[in-house]
Amino acid sequence: MIFSRPTRSFSPARTALLTVAGALVLTGCGGRDRAAPDLAASQVTTIGVNAYLWRASLDALSFAPLVQADSNGGVIVTDWYANPGNPGERVKLTVAILDRDLRADALRVSGARQVAQGGAWVDAPLAAATVQRIEEIILTKARDLRRTALAGD
């Protein structure tokens, strides 16, 4: 059995009234008084975290293979990376973006370092200056991305 919906017919006056009301509503949507969106706002978040920090972090860590990159949670984890110039040492880095704002305290970098001893990898301390330098690189790159976006407006 096929069901059919009864059709409604409106009087010509009602149809004209609905058409005019719809046109008035639509013309109000195209007003020029609206402020232009700030595409380079410090809170650009088409993803779960600040887009500038996210892109800058990916760029800064592009030298190492990634194990995890979660744009909604704001976490990037690299695999172990050994510099070809120093194959007896390797590092693993984690970047966490903690906020939607482009701020220094919205970024946390941590890492682990291992050195080869007797054919096995042994944990070794990672210099705090190394972590700080990576944070500086990411923040500088994020600010540059934002500055470029502002200049493009």
C-alpha positions as CSV (number, residue, x, y, z in Angstrom):
1,M,0.0,0.0,0.0
2,I,1.4,3.4,-1.0
3,F,0.8,6.3,1.3
4,S,0.4,9.7,-0.2
5,R,0.5,13.0,1.5
6,P,-2.4,15.3,0.9
7,T,-1.3,18.5,-0.9
8,R,-2.1,21.9,0.5
9,S,-3.2,24.7,-1.6
10,F,-2.8,28.3,-0.5
11,S,-4.9,31.2,-1.6
12,P,-3.1,33.6,-4.1
13,A,-3.1,36.3,-1.4
14,R,-1.4,34.0,1.2
15,T,1.1,32.8,-1.4
16,A,2.0,36.4,-2.2
17,L,2.3,37.4,1.4
18,L,4.6,34.4,2.2
19,T,6.7,35.3,-0.9
20,V,7.1,39.0,0.2
21,A,7.9,38.0,3.8
22,G,10.5,35.5,2.6
23,A,12.1,38.1,0.3
24,L,12.2,40.7,3.2
25,V,13.9,38.1,5.5
26,L,16.4,37.2,2.8
27,T,17.3,40.9,2.0
28,G,18.0,41.5,5.6
29,C,20.7,38.7,5.5
30,G,22.9,40.6,3.1
31,G,23.3,43.8,5.0
32,R,26.6,45.7,4.9
33,D,26.6,46.6,8.5
34,R,28.0,43.3,9.6
35,A,31.6,43.3,10.8
36,A,34.0,41.3,8.7
37,P,35.2,38.2,10.4
38,D,38.8,38.3,11.7
39,L,40.2,35.3,10.0
40,A,43.5,35.8,11.8
41,A,42.0,35.9,15.2
42,S,44.1,34.4,17.9
43,Q,41.3,31.8,18.4
44,V,41.2,30.3,14.9
45,T,39.9,26.8,15.6
46,T,38.5,24.9,12.7
47,I,40.0,22.0,14.6
48,G,39.8,21.3,18.3
49,V,42.8,23.6,19.1
50,N,44.4,26.8,17.9
51,A,45.2,26.2,14.2
52,Y,48.3,28.4,14.2
53,L,49.9,26.4,17.0
54,W,48.8,23.1,15.4
55,R,50.4,24.0,12.0
56,A,53.5,25.4,13.6
57,S,53.9,22.3,15.8
58,L,53.6,19.9,12.8
59,D,56.1,22.0,10.9
60,A,58.6,22.1,13.8
61,L,58.4,18.4,14.3
62,S,58.5,17.5,10.6
63,F,62.0,16.1,10.9
64,A,60.8,13.1,12.9
65,P,58.2,10.5,12.0
66,L,54.8,10.9,13.8
67,V,53.2,8.2,15.9
68,Q,50.1,10.3,16.8
69,A,48.6,13.5,15.6
70,D,45.2,14.3,17.2
71,S,44.0,17.7,16.1
72,N,40.9,17.6,18.3
73,G,42.9,16.7,21.5
74,G,45.9,18.8,20.4
75,V,48.5,16.1,20.9
76,I,51.4,15.3,18.6
77,V,53.8,12.4,19.5
78,T,56.8,11.6,17.4
79,D,58.5,8.3,17.1
80,W,62.1,7.9,18.2
81,Y,64.4,10.0,16.0
82,A,68.1,9.5,15.7
83,N,70.1,12.3,14.1
84,P,72.2,10.8,11.3
85,G,75.1,12.9,12.6
86,N,74.8,11.3,16.1
87,P,73.3,7.8,15.7
88,G,74.1,6.8,19.3
89,E,71.4,9.1,20.6
90,R,67.7,9.4,19.9
91,V,64.8,11.5,21.1
92,K,61.0,11.3,21.3
93,L,58.9,14.4,21.6
94,T,55.4,15.1,22.6
95,V,53.6,18.4,22.0
96,A,50.3,19.3,23.7
97,I,48.3,22.3,22.7
98,L,46.2,23.1,25.8
99,D,44.0,26.0,24.7
100,R,42.3,27.6,21.7
101,D,44.2,30.9,22.2
102,L,47.5,31.6,20.6
103,R,49.5,32.1,23.9
104,A,52.8,30.8,25.2
105,D,51.1,28.9,28.1
106,A,48.8,27.1,25.6
107,L,51.7,24.9,24.5
108,R,53.6,22.2,26.4
109,V,56.5,20.3,25.0
110,S,58.0,17.3,26.7
111,G,60.5,14.7,25.5
112,A,62.6,11.7,26.2
113,R,66.2,10.9,25.3
114,Q,68.0,7.6,25.0
115,V,71.7,6.8,24.4
116,A,73.1,3.6,23.0
117,Q,75.2,1.7,25.6
118,G,76.3,-1.9,25.1
119,G,74.0,-2.5,22.2
120,A,70.9,-1.3,24.1
121,W,69.1,2.0,24.5
122,V,69.4,3.5,27.9
123,D,67.3,6.4,29.2
124,A,69.2,9.7,29.6
125,P,68.1,13.2,30.7
126,L,66.9,15.6,28.0
127,A,68.2,19.1,28.5
128,A,65.5,21.6,29.5
129,A,67.1,24.1,27.1
130,T,66.2,21.6,24.2
131,V,62.5,21.6,25.2
132,Q,62.5,25.4,25.6
133,R,64.1,25.9,22.2
134,I,61.4,23.7,20.5
135,E,58.7,25.7,22.3
136,E,60.3,28.9,21.1
137,I,60.5,27.6,17.5
138,I,56.8,26.6,17.6
139,L,55.6,29.8,19.1
140,T,57.6,31.9,16.7
141,K,56.3,30.0,13.7
142,A,52.7,30.3,15.0
143,R,53.0,34.0,15.4
144,D,54.5,34.3,11.9
145,L,51.5,32.3,10.5
146,R,49.1,34.6,12.2
147,R,51.0,37.7,11.0
148,T,50.9,36.4,7.5
149,A,47.2,35.8,7.7
150,L,46.6,39.3,9.0
151,A,48.7,40.8,6.2
152,G,46.6,38.8,3.7
153,D,43.3,40.5,4.7
